[in-house]
Amino acid sequence: MKLRIIEHFFGDVMSNMYDRIVRRCSEIDVTPGKMCDDLNIRRAGMSELKTRRTGNFAAERVAQIAAYLRCSCDYLITGDEFRPEYSDKERELVSAWRLATDDERENVAFVLRKYMTAPDLPSSEEADTRAG
């Protein structure tokens, strides 16, 4: 009896995970099939997840899917995601980052690393004044 309860619970988790993967794919305008192809995931594995024929999905695979879908593993597994409060400036930066190409992201990262290692960094108040 215990085994059936455990299998039922994990089946629900995995089936719901499938639903969250499909929902997140649609949010970022990617088909689940393309995600599988891009990540070298067997489509049959996703079908097994959907139909609850498997209760075993490797943590590495969940992490790989979460990174691809730009969400947390917690979200894929439980549906809950920690969402910190962001200021308007932070939300604007995150939005710009998500729209940037890989080359643009590399350039921004380079500038930030260079800025963060500069010996004469302004205080956070001075930085806010400059940015504002």
BALOBA-1460 file (C-alpha; in Angstrom, 3 decimals):
// residues 132
<rec num="1" residu="m" x="0.000" y="0.000" z="0.000"/>
<rec num="2" residu="k" x="2.802" y="2.450" z="0.898"/>
<rec num="3" residu="l" x="4.463" y="1.800" z="-2.449"/>
<rec num="4" residu="r" x="1.263" y="2.635" z="-4.331"/>
<rec num="5" residu="i" x="0.873" y="5.892" z="-2.401"/>
<rec num="6" residu="i" x="4.478" y="6.846" z="-3.164"/>
<rec num="7" residu="e" x="4.079" y="5.890" z="-6.834"/>
<rec num="8" residu="h" x="0.846" y="7.861" z="-7.030"/>
<rec num="9" residu="f" x="2.433" y="10.944" z="-5.446"/>
<rec num="10" residu="f" x="5.482" y="10.869" z="-7.685"/>
<rec num="11" residu="g" x="3.282" y="10.170" z="-10.693"/>
<rec num="12" residu="d" x="1.316" y="13.331" z="-9.882"/>
<rec num="13" residu="v" x="4.524" y="15.324" z="-9.425"/>
<rec num="14" residu="m" x="5.923" y="14.086" z="-12.716"/>
<rec num="15" residu="s" x="2.667" y="14.611" z="-14.627"/>
<rec num="16" residu="n" x="2.353" y="18.119" z="-13.201"/>
<rec num="17" residu="m" x="6.000" y="18.704" z="-14.083"/>
<rec num="18" residu="y" x="5.157" y="17.791" z="-17.652"/>
<rec num="19" residu="d" x="2.310" y="20.306" z="-17.622"/>
<rec num="20" residu="r" x="4.602" y="23.016" z="-16.236"/>
<rec num="21" residu="i" x="7.263" y="22.240" z="-18.862"/>
<rec num="22" residu="v" x="4.694" y="22.527" z="-21.656"/>
<rec num="23" residu="r" x="3.278" y="25.756" z="-20.172"/>
<rec num="24" residu="r" x="6.740" y="27.287" z="-19.820"/>
<rec num="25" residu="c" x="7.640" y="26.246" z="-23.372"/>
<rec num="26" residu="s" x="4.605" y="28.109" z="-24.672"/>
<rec num="27" residu="e" x="5.515" y="31.161" z="-22.567"/>
<rec num="28" residu="i" x="8.917" y="31.401" z="-24.236"/>
<rec num="29" residu="d" x="7.555" y="30.405" z="-27.652"/>
<rec num="30" residu="v" x="9.339" y="27.057" z="-27.962"/>
<rec num="31" residu="t" x="7.670" y="23.744" z="-28.673"/>
<rec num="32" residu="p" x="8.328" y="20.873" z="-26.258"/>
<rec num="33" residu="g" x="9.672" y="18.909" z="-29.230"/>
<rec num="34" residu="k" x="12.229" y="21.626" z="-30.026"/>
<rec num="35" residu="m" x="13.257" y="21.726" z="-26.367"/>
<rec num="36" residu="c" x="13.787" y="17.959" z="-26.445"/>
<rec num="37" residu="d" x="15.836" y="18.228" z="-29.638"/>
<rec num="38" residu="d" x="17.932" y="21.117" z="-28.303"/>
<rec num="39" residu="l" x="18.650" y="19.267" z="-25.036"/>
<rec num="40" residu="n" x="19.032" y="15.791" z="-26.582"/>
<rec num="41" residu="i" x="16.113" y="14.477" z="-24.538"/>
<rec num="42" residu="r" x="14.237" y="11.509" z="-25.945"/>
<rec num="43" residu="r" x="10.700" y="12.573" z="-26.771"/>
<rec num="44" residu="a" x="9.580" y="9.204" z="-25.425"/>
<rec num="45" residu="g" x="10.910" y="10.296" z="-22.026"/>
<rec num="46" residu="m" x="8.620" y="13.306" z="-22.083"/>
<rec num="47" residu="s" x="5.700" y="11.092" z="-23.123"/>
<rec num="48" residu="e" x="6.453" y="8.783" z="-20.202"/>
<rec num="49" residu="l" x="6.486" y="11.813" z="-17.934"/>
<rec num="50" residu="k" x="3.130" y="12.898" z="-19.302"/>
<rec num="51" residu="t" x="1.471" y="9.507" z="-18.926"/>
<rec num="52" residu="r" x="3.053" y="8.808" z="-15.521"/>
<rec num="53" residu="r" x="4.867" y="5.731" z="-16.789"/>
<rec num="54" residu="t" x="7.976" y="7.007" z="-15.090"/>
<rec num="55" residu="g" x="8.583" y="8.325" z="-11.614"/>
<rec num="56" residu="n" x="12.262" y="8.809" z="-12.243"/>
<rec num="57" residu="f" x="13.634" y="11.971" z="-13.785"/>
<rec num="58" residu="a" x="17.290" y="12.710" z="-13.054"/>
<rec num="59" residu="a" x="18.036" y="15.880" z="-11.103"/>
<rec num="60" residu="e" x="20.606" y="16.838" z="-13.741"/>
<rec num="61" residu="r" x="17.916" y="16.602" z="-16.414"/>
<rec num="62" residu="v" x="15.487" y="18.740" z="-14.382"/>
<rec num="63" residu="a" x="18.256" y="21.338" z="-13.906"/>
<rec num="64" residu="q" x="19.043" y="21.262" z="-17.642"/>
<rec num="65" residu="i" x="15.383" y="21.782" z="-18.556"/>
<rec num="66" residu="a" x="14.974" y="24.546" z="-15.956"/>
<rec num="67" residu="a" x="18.008" y="26.401" z="-17.328"/>
<rec num="68" residu="y" x="16.694" y="26.065" z="-20.890"/>
<rec num="69" residu="l" x="13.237" y="27.289" z="-19.867"/>
<rec num="70" residu="r" x="14.713" y="30.063" z="-17.694"/>
<rec num="71" residu="c" x="12.892" y="28.966" z="-14.555"/>
<rec num="72" residu="s" x="13.860" y="27.242" z="-11.324"/>
<rec num="73" residu="c" x="13.947" y="23.521" z="-10.616"/>
<rec num="74" residu="d" x="11.579" y="24.285" z="-7.728"/>
<rec num="75" residu="y" x="9.053" y="25.630" z="-10.200"/>
<rec num="76" residu="l" x="9.258" y="22.550" z="-12.431"/>
<rec num="77" residu="i" x="8.950" y="20.158" z="-9.498"/>
<rec num="78" residu="t" x="6.465" y="21.915" z="-7.204"/>
<rec num="79" residu="g" x="4.980" y="24.759" z="-9.218"/>
<rec num="80" residu="d" x="6.247" y="27.255" z="-6.640"/>
<rec num="81" residu="e" x="8.949" y="29.688" z="-7.516"/>
<rec num="82" residu="f" x="10.709" y="32.150" z="-5.276"/>
<rec num="83" residu="r" x="10.304" y="35.562" z="-6.835"/>
<rec num="84" residu="p" x="12.278" y="38.294" z="-5.126"/>
<rec num="85" residu="e" x="11.018" y="41.854" z="-5.141"/>
<rec num="86" residu="y" x="12.769" y="43.932" z="-7.769"/>
<rec num="87" residu="s" x="12.937" y="47.675" z="-8.173"/>
<rec num="88" residu="d" x="11.793" y="49.197" z="-11.469"/>
<rec num="89" residu="k" x="15.444" y="49.644" z="-12.502"/>
<rec num="90" residu="e" x="16.210" y="45.993" z="-11.762"/>
<rec num="91" residu="r" x="13.175" y="44.804" z="-13.754"/>
<rec num="92" residu="e" x="14.246" y="47.019" z="-16.654"/>
<rec num="93" residu="l" x="17.755" y="45.548" z="-16.584"/>
<rec num="94" residu="v" x="16.453" y="41.987" z="-16.417"/>
<rec num="95" residu="s" x="14.119" y="42.650" z="-19.354"/>
<rec num="96" residu="a" x="16.955" y="44.140" z="-21.384"/>
<rec num="97" residu="w" x="19.218" y="41.194" z="-20.489"/>
<rec num="98" residu="r" x="16.607" y="38.695" z="-21.663"/>
<rec num="99" residu="l" x="16.275" y="40.495" z="-24.999"/>
<rec num="100" residu="a" x="20.036" y="40.777" z="-25.531"/>
<rec num="101" residu="t" x="21.945" y="38.534" z="-27.898"/>
<rec num="102" residu="d" x="24.713" y="36.318" z="-26.569"/>
<rec num="103" residu="d" x="27.333" y="38.760" z="-27.896"/>
<rec num="104" residu="e" x="25.605" y="41.699" z="-26.214"/>
<rec num="105" residu="r" x="25.459" y="39.759" z="-22.946"/>
<rec num="106" residu="e" x="29.172" y="38.979" z="-23.181"/>
<rec num="107" residu="n" x="29.931" y="42.687" z="-23.724"/>
<rec num="108" residu="v" x="27.805" y="43.712" z="-20.737"/>
<rec num="109" residu="a" x="29.404" y="41.037" z="-18.542"/>
<rec num="110" residu="f" x="32.867" y="42.221" z="-19.614"/>
<rec num="111" residu="v" x="32.077" y="45.836" z="-18.734"/>
<rec num="112" residu="l" x="30.574" y="44.851" z="-15.378"/>
<rec num="113" residu="r" x="33.585" y="42.699" z="-14.467"/>
<rec num="114" residu="k" x="35.921" y="45.531" z="-15.431"/>
<rec num="115" residu="y" x="33.842" y="48.052" z="-13.454"/>
<rec num="116" residu="m" x="33.589" y="45.809" z="-10.382"/>
<rec num="117" residu="t" x="37.370" y="45.383" z="-10.218"/>
<rec num="118" residu="a" x="38.152" y="49.085" z="-10.651"/>
<rec num="119" residu="p" x="40.031" y="50.483" z="-7.632"/>
<rec num="120" residu="d" x="37.993" y="53.676" z="-7.397"/>
<rec num="121" residu="l" x="34.465" y="52.270" z="-7.215"/>
<rec num="122" residu="p" x="31.872" y="54.847" z="-6.158"/>
<rec num="123" residu="s" x="29.748" y="54.189" z="-3.086"/>
<rec num="124" residu="s" x="26.292" y="52.726" z="-3.735"/>
<rec num="125" residu="e" x="24.783" y="56.197" z="-3.122"/>
<rec num="126" residu="e" x="27.077" y="57.733" z="-5.761"/>
<rec num="127" residu="a" x="26.204" y="54.927" z="-8.186"/>
<rec num="128" residu="d" x="22.477" y="55.540" z="-7.621"/>
<rec num="129" residu="t" x="23.003" y="59.256" z="-8.280"/>
<rec num="130" residu="r" x="24.858" y="58.517" z="-11.514"/>
<rec num="131" residu="a" x="22.259" y="55.993" z="-12.684"/>
<rec num="132" residu="g" x="19.289" y="58.112" z="-11.703"/>
